[in-house]
């Protein structure tokens, strides 16, 4: 992926950045996602995660606020979350 100069980035670093993650409802979903996020943002904690069930309760949506320090960090986090077997969608 071509590097974007900081002057052309839509995100200022460092900043708090929301990431939305959706997957099947499971007791371990939020703790598992937090484990993945902690690899990329060691400052993250349960208080930075908001959880919402889907209308039928089959899926859970999480909004995780990460401390973004670079595009590379966000790209790596998105890649790992997208490849996780519990995750259906990352936005």
C-alpha positions as CSV (number, residue, x, y, z in Angstrom):
1,X,0.0,0.0,0.0
2,X,1.3,3.4,-0.9
3,X,2.2,5.6,2.0
4,X,0.1,8.7,2.5
5,X,2.0,11.8,3.5
6,X,0.9,13.1,7.0
7,X,-0.3,16.4,5.3
8,X,-2.8,14.4,3.2
9,X,-4.1,12.1,5.9
10,X,-7.6,12.6,7.1
11,X,-6.6,11.4,10.6
12,X,-4.3,13.4,12.9
13,X,-2.0,11.2,14.9
14,X,-2.1,10.5,17.8
15,X,-5.9,10.5,18.3
16,X,-8.7,8.4,19.7
17,X,-10.2,6.4,16.9
18,X,-13.4,4.3,16.9
19,X,-13.3,0.9,15.3
20,X,-16.5,-1.1,14.9
21,X,-16.3,-4.9,15.1
22,X,-19.3,-7.3,14.5
23,X,-19.4,-11.0,15.2
24,X,-21.7,-13.8,16.5
25,X,-22.9,-13.3,20.1
26,X,-20.7,-15.2,22.4
27,X,-19.5,-14.7,26.0
28,X,-15.9,-14.6,24.8
29,X,-16.4,-12.2,21.9
30,X,-15.6,-8.9,23.7
31,X,-12.7,-10.3,25.7
32,X,-11.2,-11.9,22.6
33,X,-11.4,-8.7,20.6
34,X,-9.8,-6.8,23.5
35,X,-6.9,-9.2,23.5
36,X,-6.4,-8.5,19.7
37,X,-6.6,-4.8,20.2
38,X,-4.2,-4.8,23.1
39,X,-1.5,-6.1,20.8
40,X,-1.8,-2.9,18.8
41,X,-2.8,-0.5,21.6
42,X,-1.6,-1.4,25.0
43,X,-3.6,1.5,26.6
44,X,-6.9,0.0,25.6
45,X,-9.2,-1.4,28.3
46,X,-12.8,-2.7,28.9
47,X,-14.0,0.9,29.5
48,X,-13.1,1.8,25.9
49,X,-15.5,-0.8,24.5
50,X,-19.2,-0.3,23.9
51,X,-21.3,-3.4,23.1
52,X,-24.7,-3.6,21.3
53,X,-26.6,-6.7,20.5
54,X,-28.4,-7.1,17.1
55,X,-32.2,-6.9,17.0
56,X,-32.5,-10.7,17.2
57,X,-29.5,-11.1,19.5
58,X,-27.6,-13.3,17.0
59,X,-24.7,-10.8,16.6
60,X,-22.9,-8.4,18.8
61,X,-21.5,-5.1,17.6
62,X,-18.5,-3.6,19.5
63,X,-17.2,0.0,19.2
64,X,-13.6,0.0,20.4
65,X,-11.8,3.3,21.0
66,X,-8.2,2.9,20.2
67,X,-5.3,5.3,20.6
68,X,-4.1,5.6,17.0
69,X,-0.5,6.6,16.6
70,X,0.0,5.8,12.9
71,X,-1.6,4.5,9.8
72,X,0.5,1.4,10.0
73,X,-0.8,0.7,13.4
74,X,-4.4,1.0,12.3
75,X,-3.8,-1.0,9.1
76,X,-2.2,-3.8,11.2
77,X,-5.1,-3.8,13.6
78,X,-7.7,-3.9,10.8
79,X,-5.9,-6.7,9.1
80,X,-5.7,-8.8,12.3
81,X,-9.3,-8.2,13.3
82,X,-10.6,-8.9,9.8
83,X,-8.7,-12.3,9.7
84,X,-10.0,-13.4,13.1
85,X,-12.5,-16.3,13.0
86,X,-14.9,-14.6,15.4
87,X,-15.2,-11.4,13.4
88,X,-17.7,-10.9,10.5
89,X,-17.2,-7.2,9.8
90,X,-14.7,-4.5,10.8
91,X,-15.4,-0.8,10.1
